[in-house]
Amino acid sequence: EPFRHAATGPWVGGLVTGSEGLFALICSAKLRLHKKPEMIEDRAWFFPAFEIGCEAVKGLAQDGHNFAMLRLSDESETHFLSQFRLAMAGHIRAPLMQRLALKAKRVTARPALLIAGFEGVRVDCNETFNQLGSRLRQAGGIALGKRPGASWRKGRYELPYLRESLLRRGIGV
């Protein structure tokens, strides 16, 4: 970010979004190379509330499940991401079939979204999917399948840039 011309003191937005090296200096680093996993896949679940999703994630971590990544968005972020995705596709609201499917699955009006990522050998990943899916259903999760996870993976590096643009305009999400 270019030098800010303001006499109001330090820019707190920089502290909120990360120091980007402002408070540390990397003196050395090690690089390890790994083979690309046979399977890389993300799947998604809705939870009726963020707190319920937190308890499910905590349980998964304590049980030692073999996942590569878990990302839980609260209700506000889930709503924002959903509306943003629709707007980028030129829609005002979700297609009728999608709305009916979510209603049939009894998804709440403002759910929390969990994205779970899996990497490794296909057989192991499929076994992990089954175990994790069963555990998340017991915790109140509603399976959404691969599509939301694939959408998240495709755009995961775009959102931080959007966040920076919004913060420069005084908008926090």
C-alpha positions in Angstrom: 0.0 0.0 0.0 1.4 3.4 -0.9 2.3 5.9 1.9 -0.9 7.2 3.5 -1.2 11.0 3.6 -3.0 11.4 6.9 -2.1 13.1 10.2 -4.5 10.9 12.2 -1.9 8.3 13.3 -1.3 4.7 12.3 -3.7 3.1 9.9 -5.6 0.5 12.0 -6.8 -1.3 8.9 -3.3 -2.6 8.3 -3.3 -4.2 11.7 -6.7 -5.8 11.1 -5.8 -7.3 7.7 -2.3 -8.4 8.6 1.1 -6.8 8.9 2.3 -8.1 5.5 5.9 -8.2 6.9 5.6 -4.9 8.7 6.4 -6.4 12.1 8.8 -9.2 11.1 11.7 -10.0 8.9 12.2 -13.4 7.4 15.9 -14.3 7.7 15.9 -17.9 6.4 13.4 -20.4 5.0 13.3 -24.0 4.1 11.5 -25.3 1.0 10.2 -28.8 0.8 8.7 -30.3 -2.4 6.0 -32.9 -2.3 4.4 -34.9 -5.1 1.0 -33.5 -6.2 -1.7 -35.6 -4.4 -3.6 -38.1 -6.5 -6.9 -36.4 -5.3 -7.6 -32.8 -4.3 -11.2 -32.1 -3.5 -13.3 -29.8 -1.3 -16.8 -30.5 -0.1 -19.2 -28.2 1.7 -21.8 -28.4 4.5 -24.3 -25.9 6.0 -24.8 -25.6 9.7 -27.9 -24.0 11.2 -25.6 -21.7 13.3 -21.9 -20.8 13.5 -21.7 -22.1 17.1 -22.9 -25.5 16.0 -20.3 -25.6 13.2 -17.6 -24.6 15.7 -18.5 -27.5 17.9 -18.5 -29.9 14.9 -15.0 -28.6 13.8 -13.7 -28.9 17.4 -14.9 -32.5 17.5 -13.3 -33.4 14.2 -10.0 -31.9 15.3 -10.1 -33.8 18.6 -11.0 -37.0 16.8 -7.9 -36.6 14.5 -9.7 -36.9 11.2 -7.5 -36.8 8.1 -8.5 -33.6 6.3 -6.2 -31.1 4.6 -8.3 -28.0 5.5 -11.4 -26.9 7.3 -12.9 -23.4 6.8 -16.0 -22.3 8.7 -17.7 -19.1 7.8 -20.2 -17.4 10.2 -23.7 -16.6 9.1 -22.8 -13.0 7.9 -19.8 -14.1 5.8 -21.8 -17.0 4.4 -24.6 -14.6 3.4 -22.1 -12.1 1.9 -20.3 -14.8 -0.1 -23.6 -16.2 -1.4 -24.9 -12.8 -2.5 -21.5 -11.9 -4.0 -21.5 -15.2 -6.0 -25.0 -14.5 -7.3 -24.1 -10.9 -8.2 -21.0 -12.0 -10.1 -23.2 -14.5 -12.0 -25.7 -11.7 -12.8 -28.5 -13.0 -10.6 -30.5 -11.3 -7.9 -31.5 -14.6 -6.2 -30.6 -18.2 -6.4 -32.3 -20.3 -9.2 -35.6 -21.9 -8.2 -34.3 -25.4 -8.2 -31.5 -24.5 -5.8 -33.9 -22.7 -3.5 -36.2 -25.7 -3.5 -33.4 -28.1 -2.9 -32.2 -26.1 0.1 -35.7 -25.8 1.4 -36.2 -29.6 1.1 -33.0 -30.1 3.1 -34.3 -27.7 5.8 -31.5 -25.2 5.5 -32.0 -22.2 7.8 -32.3 -18.7 6.3 -28.8 -17.7 7.5 -26.7 -20.8 7.7 -22.9 -21.1 8.4 -20.8 -22.7 5.7 -18.1 -25.3 6.3 -15.7 -26.1 3.5 -13.6 -29.3 4.1 -10.6 -30.0 1.9 -9.1 -33.4 1.3 -5.8 -34.3 -0.4 -4.1 -37.6 -0.9 -4.7 -41.1 -2.3 -8.2 -41.5 -3.7 -9.1 -44.5 -1.5 -8.1 -42.7 1.7 -9.9 -39.5 0.7 -13.1 -41.3 -0.1 -12.9 -43.1 3.3 -12.3 -39.8 5.1 -15.2 -38.2 3.2 -17.5 -41.0 4.4 -16.4 -40.7 8.0 -16.4 -37.0 8.1 -19.8 -36.8 6.4 -21.3 -39.1 8.9 -19.9 -37.1 11.8 -21.0 -33.8 10.4 -24.5 -35.1 9.8 -24.7 -36.2 13.4 -23.6 -32.7 14.4 -26.4 -31.1 12.4 -24.6 -30.4 9.1 -26.3 -30.6 5.8 -24.2 -31.9 2.9 -23.9 -29.6 -0.1 -21.5 -31.8 -2.1 -18.5 -30.8 -4.3 -19.8 -27.8 -6.2 -19.5 -25.1 -3.4 -16.1 -26.5 -2.5 -14.9 -26.3 -6.1 -16.3 -22.7 -6.4 -14.4 -21.8 -3.2 -11.2 -23.3 -4.4 -11.5 -21.5 -7.8 -11.9 -18.1 -6.2 -10.0 -18.4 -2.9 -7.2 -16.1 -4.0 -9.6 -13.4 -5.4 -11.4 -12.6 -2.2 -8.4 -11.2 -0.3 -7.9 -8.7 -3.2 -11.5 -7.8 -3.0 -11.2 -7.3 0.8 -8.3 -4.9 0.3 -10.3 -2.8 -2.2 -13.3 -2.7 0.1 -11.2 -1.7 3.2 -9.6 1.2 1.2 -13.2 2.4 0.8 -14.0 2.0 4.5 -16.0 -1.2 4.0 -15.3 -4.2 6.2 -16.7 -7.6 5.6 
